[in-house]
Amino acid sequence: MDTLTGRATIRVLVVDDHSTFAELLTGAIDREPDLVSVGHATTGAGGVAMFAQLRPDVVLMDVQLPDIDGFVATAQIMAMSPGTRVIMLTAHVSAAVVANAGNSGACGFVAKDGHFADMLNTIRTATPGSLAVDSALLARVLAQPQPARRAVTHPLSPRELSVLVRMADGRDVTRIAHEMDISSHTCRGHVKSVLSKLGAHSQLEAVIAAVRIGLIQISDEPAKVNTF
């Protein structure tokens, strides 16, 4: 707890094989009144071991590491502590990379060359069970050439489109069901139908597909996609 602000201090572990970048990042984190760095590791295995010992609140995890990749390390951390918030760092992004981040259990995805303020916002606000993706990163994914996507042969119903929009905003099934005055079981059925109609295998893939074909638009705010 920060004695001046009364806010809880967020303990952050950095895992990145570029020592200079990691040291600069940990120093910048320590200058924030509500954040504190617990140290940094330069390998995936080292990061997992430090997490097991220190149990920080947030892990900033590089995607590319010299031993195991960040996805494997994240999955190992989440297996130990499912409530931990792991935020992936990368200099290069693709739809597959972002999807792998979500599948590993990460709850945030930020660019290493992005604005530090955006990273701080993600550290403070990303929540387990969703994947907060910086809007600039998502825009990069959408700008990449992709194989032609088949047309949607079965249009989304108004209810399904409402679920899709709320899903892209980071709402979970319980909240979506409450807002739409439907049961959670019915809501999950709508989610499955949306994925099927868009030819997607995950909520993130469905949102990307929906943006590509003009069903929804992304804003300047970070996209937050549920990974349930």
N, C-alpha and C positions, 0 to 999 in steps of 0.2 A: 504494500500500500504506500503510495506517495504521500508523505506527510504534509506537503504544501497544497496539493490539489485534492487529496482525499480519494483519488482514483486508484484502482487496483493496478499494480505493476505487471506488465506482460513480459514474461521471460522468453527470450528468443535465442535459438540455436541456429547458426549459419553452417551449411554444408556446401562447400565449393572448393574445387581443386586449384583455383587461382588465389594464392595466398594474399596477394596485394589487394585484390577486389574484396576478399573476405574480411581483411583487416580494416579496410576503409568502411565497409558496410557495418561491421560491428561497432566501430567508433562512432559512426553516424547514429546508429540505434541508441547507443549509450547517452547521446546528447538529447534524446527525447525524454521529457519528464515522466512519461508513463510507460517507458520501455526500458529493458535492461538486457544486455547481451550476456549469455552464460558461456560464450566461447564459440570456436568454430572448428570444424573438421574438414580435412581435405580429401577424404575418401568416403564412399558410401558405407562401407563396413564400420569405419571410424565414427561416422555420424550416428549410425544405429547404436553403437556401443556408448557414445556420449549421451544419447537420448535415454538409454536404459539407466544410466547412472544419474543424470541430472533432471530428467522429466520436465523439460521446459513446456511452456504453453503453446509456443509456435516454433515450427522448424521451417527455415528458408532453405529449400533443397534444389541444388543445381540439377538439371536433367542429365548432363554429360559428366560422368565421374570416371576416374581411372580404373576402378574395379567393377563393382556392380553399378548399374545405372540408377538414376534418381527414382525411377518408377519402382524398381525392386526394393530399394532402401525405404521408400515411402510405405510400400505394402508391409514390410517387416515392422516398421514403427506402428502402423495402424493395427497390426495384429496384436502388438503389446498394449496399445492404448487407443482404442477406437475414437475417443473424444478429442484426440490431439489434432491441432490445426497445422497441416503441412501445406506450404505454399511453394509451388514450383517456380524456379528461375530458369530462363533460357534466353539465348541470343538468337535462336532460329526457331521458327514455329511452323507447324502444319496442322491440318485437321487431325491427323493420326496422333501427333504428339499431344495435342490438347485432350483428345479422347483417352489416351493412355494415362494422362495425369488424373483424369476423373476416375478411371477404372482402378487406379492404384489406391484411391482414397484421399487424394489431395483435395483441398477445399479452395485453393486459389492458384492463379497462374498469372505471372507478371513478367514483363520484358526486362532483361538485365540492363538494356540501354534506354529504359523508359525513365519517367520522372520519379524521383525519390518520393515525392508527395503521394503518388499513386500507390507505390509500394507500402508506404506507411498506412494509407487508408485501408489497403487490403489486409495488412497485419491486424489492424484494429477491428475490422468488420467482417472478415470472412468467417463463415460458420460451417461446421461439419455437416455433411449431407448435401452440400451444394458445391458448385465450382464457379468461383468468381473469376471471370476472364476480363482483363483489361480491354476496353473497347478498341484501342489501337491494335492490340494483338489479334482480336477477332476480325478486324478489318483486313489485316494482313492475310489471315486464313482465307477470307472471302475473296481476296484479290488474286489468289493463286489459281493458275489454270487447273481445271478439273475435268474428268471425263464427263461427257454429256449425260445428264441425269434424265431418266425416263420421266415422261409427263405423269402427273398424278391422275390415275384413271378413275379413282373414287374420291371426289372432292371431300374435304373436311366439312363436317356438319358445323353449324353455329356453335354448338356446345363444345365440340372438339377444338375448334379454333380458339374459343375462350380459354380452354385448358392449356393449349399451346402457348398463348400469350402470357398467361400467368406462370407457366412452367419456365419460360424464358426470363421472367422477372425474379426467379429464385424462390417462388412459393412452393411449399411442400404439399403433399396430397391432402393432409388434414386441413390446411388453410384454404387450399383451392376448393375443397368440398364444402367448407363452411361458407366461403364467399359465394359459391354457386348454389348453395342450399341443396346439395346432393350428398349421398353417402360416400365414405372413403372407398368402398368397394366399387361403386359406380364410377368414381373418379379414376381409379386405377384402370378400369375398363376403357375409359376414354383415352388414357395415356397409351395403353397398348394399341388401340385403334389408330391413334395419331402416328405412332412409330411404324405400324404396318403400312399405312397409306403413303407415308413419306419414304418408305424403303430404308428406314433407319434402324440401327441396332442399339442406340442409346439416346437419352434425352438431348445431349449436346449435339449429336449428329442430326437429330430431328430439327433442332433450332437452326443449325447451319443450313440444312436443306431448305427450311422454310424461308430463310432470308434470301437464299439464292433464287428461289422462284417467286419472290415478292409477296409471300403470305404475311410476313412480319418485317419490321425494320428494327435495326439496332440504333440506340441513342448514344450520346456522348458519355453516358454513365457506364461503369463496368457491367458487363452481362453476367448474370448469376444464374446458372443452370443447375437444377436439382439432379443428383446422381442416384436417386433411389431406384 
